[in-house]
Amino acid sequence: MAQPYLCPTCKSNRMRFTIIEQTPRYVRMNPQTGEVEAELPPEELDAFHQPYKGDAILVQCGICGTTESEERFVKMARHMQHQR
């Protein structure tokens, strides 16, 4: 569902944003060359390879450049709507 955003830093931008979709790639690299030797699906990670736990979506303000979780932009918009 679409939700309004408000930049938590500049507090003026409600229209211009960059939505960054983060897609983790799980790889095994050669320690000497840095070449990727294998790309693993998330269900095939071994016990020593932690799955990605970060945000799937980040938002960047198109005015000031602040990059935060989508939740911060949504909560700031809600907070300002309640103050009116």
Summary of the structure (lengths in Angstrom):
residues: 84
radius of gyration: 18.1
end to end distance: 23.1
largest distance: 58.9
contacts: 177
relative contact order: 0.31
helix: 20%
strand: 26%
